[in-house]
Amino acid sequence: MPGALIRREHRGRTIVVRVLPNGFDFDGTVYRSLSAVATAVTGANWNGYLFFGLTTDAKGPRERDDEATGTRVGQPDPLRGLHTHELRGGP
């Protein structure tokens, strides 16, 4: 819905994105997708809907900041999905 604002706390910073008819305005720059905004914010590739908490994937919600305490909530396990031999460093 054009004109709507999407807010998210990220590492102590409030991210505010305005929905436009043909994109998203963040800090005076227009992006074609929420994923492009999320990449600009984090420097890493993100699904924009997941980053802004608008949906979850099959594994559940992604990491986010608890706005009340400023602590990380739902941090993903960095070892999740690795095979046993990768954890041990073997072939």
C-alpha positions as CSV (number, residue, x, y, z in Angstrom):
1,M,0.0,0.0,0.0
2,P,1.7,3.2,-1.1
3,G,2.5,5.6,1.7
4,A,2.8,2.9,4.3
5,L,5.8,2.9,6.5
6,I,7.8,-0.3,7.4
7,R,10.0,0.0,10.5
8,R,12.6,-2.3,11.9
9,E,15.3,-2.1,14.5
10,H,18.7,-3.3,13.3
11,R,21.8,-3.1,15.5
12,G,20.6,-0.1,17.4
13,R,19.4,1.8,14.4
14,T,15.7,2.3,13.4
15,I,15.2,1.5,9.7
16,V,12.2,3.2,8.2
17,V,11.1,2.5,4.7
18,R,8.2,4.2,2.8
19,V,6.2,2.1,0.3
20,L,6.0,3.8,-3.0
21,P,3.7,2.9,-6.0
22,N,6.8,1.5,-7.8
23,G,9.4,0.8,-5.1
24,F,10.6,1.6,-1.6
25,D,12.2,4.8,-0.3
26,F,14.9,4.4,2.3
27,D,17.1,7.3,3.3
28,G,16.3,9.3,0.2
29,T,17.1,6.5,-2.2
30,V,14.4,4.5,-4.1
31,Y,14.9,0.8,-4.3
32,R,13.0,-1.6,-6.5
33,S,12.5,-4.2,-3.7
34,L,12.6,-4.7,0.0
35,S,15.4,-7.2,-0.6
36,A,17.5,-4.3,-2.1
37,V,16.8,-2.2,1.0
38,A,17.8,-5.0,3.3
39,T,21.0,-5.5,1.4
40,A,21.8,-1.8,1.6
41,V,21.2,-1.9,5.3
42,T,23.2,-5.1,6.1
43,G,25.7,-5.4,3.3
44,A,24.5,-9.0,2.9
45,N,21.8,-10.6,0.7
46,W,18.5,-10.9,2.5
47,N,14.9,-11.7,1.6
48,G,13.3,-8.3,2.2
49,Y,10.1,-9.8,3.6
50,L,12.1,-11.9,6.1
51,F,14.4,-9.0,7.1
52,F,11.5,-6.7,7.9
53,G,9.6,-9.5,9.7
54,L,6.7,-9.5,7.2
55,T,6.9,-13.3,6.8
56,T,8.8,-16.3,8.1
57,D,10.4,-19.1,6.2
58,A,10.0,-22.8,6.8
59,K,12.7,-22.7,9.5
60,G,10.8,-20.0,11.5
61,P,11.5,-16.3,12.1
62,R,15.0,-15.0,11.4
63,E,17.2,-13.1,13.9
64,R,15.8,-9.8,15.0
65,D,16.3,-7.1,17.8
66,D,14.0,-7.2,20.7
67,E,12.9,-3.5,20.7
68,A,12.3,-3.4,24.5
69,T,15.7,-4.8,25.6
70,G,17.9,-4.3,22.5
71,T,19.0,-7.9,22.7
72,R,19.2,-10.4,19.8
73,V,16.2,-12.7,19.5
74,G,16.1,-15.9,17.4
75,Q,19.7,-15.8,16.3
76,P,20.2,-18.6,13.8
77,D,22.6,-21.4,14.7
78,P,25.7,-20.9,12.5
79,L,26.3,-24.6,12.4
80,R,22.8,-25.5,11.3
81,G,22.7,-27.4,8.1
82,L,26.4,-28.4,8.1
83,H,27.2,-32.0,7.7
84,T,29.1,-33.8,10.5
85,H,32.3,-34.0,8.4
86,E,32.2,-30.2,7.9
87,L,32.0,-29.7,11.6
88,R,35.0,-31.9,12.2
89,G,37.0,-30.5,9.4
90,G,37.3,-33.8,7.5
91,P,36.7,-34.7,3.9
